[in-house]
Structure formats: C-alpha cells, structure tokens
Amino acid sequence: MKRLINWKEFAVLFIVIGGLYYITKSWLITGGVLALLLLIDGLLRQYDHKKRGEKQAEDIKKKLEEE
C-alpha cells in the first residue's frame, strides 16, 4: 500500500528534533522524547479513527431506520 508523506508534519517533526537537540545537546534524550511524541501521536490517531468510524456507523444506522 502506497503511503503519502504529509510534508507539513515532516517539517514540524524536523524542527522539533532540531530544537530538542539544541536544548539538550544529547541524541539519546532527543531520541527518547521523539519516540514518546510519536507514540502519543499514533495513539491519538487510532482513537480519532475509532471515533470517526463509530460516528459513521451511527449515521448509517439512523439513515436505514428513517427509510
């Protein structure tokens, strides 16, 4: 499956990496914080997709009940 790159997200991530390294001067701390941010981002995306799917299912159910 081909996945498109979100260039805005990539640019923000690059800026965050640069800023963290500038502040900490340590690749280990920067990598750890970055891993936590990516984990949180992934969990929030899963939650959002789940909620959107439930809302779509409710909308379809309401349309079927109306007919």
N, C-alpha and C positions, 0 to 999 in steps of 0.2 A: 504494500500500500504506500503510495507516494504521499509524503507529508510535506506541506508547505511551511516555510520558515516565516515566522512572524518577526519581521525586521525591527519593528519598534521594541518588542520585548527583548530581542537580542541586543539592541543598542543600550537599553536600560540595564540589562544584566552586565554588559561590558563596563558601563560607568560605575555600577555598584562594586564590581570586582576591583576596578582601579581605585575607587575611593577607600574600600576596605584595606587594600594593600598599602595605600598611602598612610592610613591611620595606624595600622598595626605593624607594618614592616615585616610581616610574617606570612608566608604562603600557607602554613598549616592552619592558622587561625582563620585566614581568609577562606580557605577551602572548607573548613568546618561550618562557618557561618553561611557560606554559599550553599552547602549541602542542606542545611536546615531550611533556608529560604526556598530551595527547590522542592523539598519535601512538603512544606506547608502549601506551596503553590499547587502541587499535584493533588493534595488532599482537598483543597478548596475547589479545584476544577471538577473533581469527582462528585463532590457534594452538589455543585451547581448543576452538573449534567443530570444527576439523580432527581433533583427538584424539578428541573425543566421537563424531564420525562414523566414524572408524576402529574404535573400540571397538564401536559398534553393528553395524557390518558384520561384525566378527569374531563377535559374539554370534549374529547371524542365520545366519552360516555354520556355527557349531557346532550350532545347533538343526536345521538342514537335514541335517547329517551324522548326527545322532542318529536322525533319522526314517527 
